[in-house]
Amino acid sequence: GPKVLQIPSHQIIDMGQMVTLNCDPVSNHLYFYWYKQILGQQMEFLVNFYNGKVMEKSKLFKDQFSVERPDGSYFTLKIQPTALEDSAVYFCASSLGSANTEVFFGKGTRLTVV
Amino acid sequence: QQQVRQSSQSLTVWEGETAILNCSYENSAFDYFPWYQQFPGEGPALLIAIRSVSDKKEDGRFTIFFNKREKNLSLHIKDSQPGDSATYFCAANPASSGSWQLIFGSGTQLTVMP
């Protein structure tokens, strides 16, 4: 089936540094999402992106977070600066239509901030 | 406060039995309920979904029973197979409100013993 690819699968970064998580969404999809999952807890919505704009974000999407998809390439999540509490698995997702159509998830990037 | 609650962290059944995974929710505005299946090292994949106008949705061995009045739903997996062993997430979305986010439960880890 359609695949969402996330690169890298695991990243370790020093606290205070910048990190960019990359996502290659399903090719014809129009809506893009990031979710955060802390170990042992549920996945939580961070942000939705459509037509070059953030459509909705949660309170977890701090000012240090930003998303973009320059020129239709990777959909990225940038965290600058990182904090210890940013350690989690970040899942990228995409869908063809709105949220009540099938949302496809990547395998996640495990971010460890030390 | 969890808006989507899965009462069991784990469930073990024997091969051939029906596994029943329960989910409840708080927000009456939720009207779309997907169940996601996740294997270790993979991203969540949509298994089956139901809208609040229905009380039952069936797809092969998988059936969702939905009780709008009680605000709960359950996923029944008939004739469980060892290959069904995975973590199952109940999710909800207030689609008609225009929100994009999926609200996830914390997941039920299903083990099917051969």
Interface residues (C-beta under 8 A of the other chain):
Chain A: G1 V4 Y31 Y33 Y35 Q41 Q42 M43 E44 F45 N48 M55 E56 S58 F91 A93 S98 A99 N100 E102 V103 F104 F105 G106 K107 G108
Chain B: Q2 V4 D31 Y32 P34 Y36 G41 E42 G43 P44 A45 L46 A49 R51 F89 N93 A95 S99 W100 Q101 L102 I103 F104 G105 S106 G107
